[in-house]
Amino acid sequence: MHIYFSLGTNLGDKEQNLRLAVQHIEERIGKIVSLSAFYATAPWGFSSDNTFLNAALCVDTALAPLEVLQTTQEIEREMGRTHKSVNAVYSDRVIDIDL
């Protein structure tokens, strides 16, 4: 099964954050089928002095959808993300992995 992810970061070494997230995803979720270029964007939905670095990727996995979700949340926590956005209240983050 192919799953598509979007990745974003606007704190710390942004390029390294994305590369590390991609590495963790490949090690724990499945083979990367394709990976976009990294691209910079302005924050959306909140004010911040930090621009985002983003990427998209497609992964071939044998994991069930709930396992993929749990694994991405573990990766985010391990990389230093302390909380998810709730009720459209956004904030700076080390890594954001969305399905």
BELKALIN-V862723 format. One record per residue. N is the residue number from 0. RES is the residue in one letter. OMEGA is omega in radians with two decimals (* if undefined). NEAR is the number of other C-alpha atoms within 10 Angstrom. Layout:
<<N:RES:OMEGA:NEAR> <N:RES:OMEGA:NEAR>>
This chain:
<<0:M:3.07:10> <1:H:3.07:12> <2:I:3.14:16> <3:Y:-3.12:15> <4:F:2.88:17> <5:S:-3.12:15> <6:L:3.07:20> <7:G:3.10:25> <8:T:3.04:24> <9:N:3.08:25> <10:L:3.05:15> <11:G:3.11:12> <12:D:-2.98:11> <13:K:3.14:20> <14:E:3.11:15> <15:Q:3.10:11> <16:N:3.13:21> <17:L:-3.13:22> <18:R:3.13:13> <19:L:3.10:15> <20:A:3.11:20> <21:V:3.13:20> <22:Q:3.13:13> <23:H:3.13:17> <24:I:-3.13:21> <25:E:-3.13:16> <26:E:-2.96:11> <27:R:-3.09:14> <28:I:3.12:21> <29:G:-3.08:19> <30:K:3.10:15> <31:I:3.14:19> <32:V:3.10:13> <33:S:-3.13:11> <34:L:3.12:15> <35:S:2.92:11> <36:A:3.03:8> <37:F:-3.11:16> <38:Y:-3.10:12> <39:A:3.09:14> <40:T:3.04:12> <41:A:3.05:14> <42:P:3.13:17> <43:W:3.08:11> <44:G:3.09:10> <45:F:3.13:11> <46:S:3.08:11> <47:S:3.04:14> <48:D:-3.05:9> <49:N:3.04:15> <50:T:3.11:16> <51:F:2.90:23> <52:L:-3.02:22> <53:N:3.03:21> <54:A:3.04:19> <55:A:3.10:19> <56:L:3.09:18> <57:C:-3.08:18> <58:V:3.02:20> <59:D:-3.06:16> <60:T:3.02:17> <61:A:-3.11:13> <62:L:3.03:14> <63:A:-3.12:10> <64:P:3.14:13> <65:L:3.08:9> <66:E:3.11:12> <67:V:3.12:19> <68:L:-3.13:16> <69:Q:-3.13:11> <70:T:3.12:17> <71:T:3.10:22> <72:Q:3.06:18> <73:E:3.13:13> <74:I:3.12:20> <75:E:3.14:21> <76:R:-3.13:15> <77:E:-3.14:10> <78:M:3.03:16> <79:G:3.08:12> <80:R:-3.03:16> <81:T:3.13:11> <82:H:3.08:11> <83:K:3.06:14> <84:S:-3.12:11> <85:V:3.10:8> <86:N:3.11:6> <87:A:3.03:8> <88:V:-3.05:9> <89:Y:3.12:15> <90:S:3.07:16> <91:D:3.14:19> <92:R:3.09:20> <93:V:3.13:20> <94:I:3.05:27> <95:D:3.12:24> <96:I:3.13:20> <97:D:3.09:13> <98:L:*:14>>
